[in-house]
Amino acid sequence: MVTLLLDQHQLEIVLTRTERLLARQRGGLRFSRAEIARLQLTDEPVTWLRGVRAPGVHVPRLVSLGTWRSAQGDDFVAVRHGRPGVVIDLEGHERFSRLILSTRHGSALAKALRLETGQAEA
């Protein structure tokens, strides 16, 4: 669904033109590695949705894409239902408190974050 790029300083979420349109994002999203507090692997990322969609798109049993707002903060969501993914908790980011993403490379992302930052959570 989305492309995740990780380097020593940041995690970047690259969206296609269609994904940007549906999520109402002007471009990709960048997050400093220092803002990543925790990463959890999940078989059903859609179960982690909280709050209400604003703005974005939600097609039941197919796709959820955009911003979900709740009392705990705003979440960026890019999920294809029925596919594995990751839930990334953020601390100190100006806009989002959590990322919920479908990806086949969740375990590789968790290993890369742990090896390069010394974090033991995955």
N, C-alpha and C positions, 0 to 999 in steps of 0.2 A: 504494500500500500504506500507507505512513505519510505524515503531513503534516509537512513541515519548515518551521519558522518561524525566520527569521533577523532579528535586529535588531543594533544597534550593540554590544551587550554579550554576547549569547548566541545559541546555536543550540538550538532546542527541537524535540524529536521528539514529536509528538502521536500517540498510539495510540488506535484505537477500543476500545470495551469488549471486543470479541472478541479483538483483538490483545493487549490487556493480560492477558486471561485465558490465552491460549495462551503468551504470553511470561513469564507470572507476574510482571508488573510492576504495582505499585500505581497508577501514574500515568504521565504523560509523563516524558521525560528531558530534562534541561537541561545544557548544556555551555557554559562560558565560552569566548568567542572566543580568549582567551589560551591555552586548553588545546588548541586545534586546531593541530597541528604541520604536517600535510600532507593534501592531498586528491587522490585519483586517480580519474579516470573509468574505468569498465570496462564492457564489453559483457556480461560474465558474472560478476556479483558472487559467485555461489555458488562459483566456483573459489578465492575468497579465504578460505573457511572453514578454520579450523585448530582442532585440539583436539577436545574432546568437548562435546556439548550437555548443559548442566546449569544451570538448568532451561530448558525450552522445548519446541518441537515441530519435527520435521523430517519432511516427507513428500517422498520422492525425486521429482524432476522436477516438483514443485509449489511447495512453500513451506518456508522455514526461518525460524524466529522464536524469539528468546530469547537466552540467554547461552551462549557457547561458551568453555570454559576450556582454556588451554594453558599451557605453560611461559613463554611470552612475555607472558602476561597474559590478562585476560578481554575478550572481544569482545561487543558487542551487535549482533545480527544481525536484520534485517527484510528478507528477500529473497523475491521471487517469481521462481522460476527462469525463465530465458529472457528476462528483461527487463534493460535497462541499469541501471547504478547507480553508486554512489560508495563508495570506501573512504577513511575519514577516520582518520588516525593522531592519537592524543591524547597529550599530555604533561602529567603532573601531576594527572590526574583520579583521584579517590579510588577509583573502582570499575572503570572500563573503560580499556583501552589502545587500542582501535580500534572503529570503527563500520563496519558493512558494511550498506548500505542499497540497496534498489531505488528508483529515482526517474527520472522522465523529465526532471527539471529539474537534472540534474547539472552541465551546463555553465553554467547560470545561477547555480547555487550557487557554483561555482568562481570565476566572474567577480565575484560580489558579495563573496566573501571576499577576493579579490585587490585589488579596487578600494578597499575600505574599510579593509583592514589593511596594504596595501602588500606583501603576499606575492606572489611570482612563481611559486610552485609550483602546478600544476594537473594 
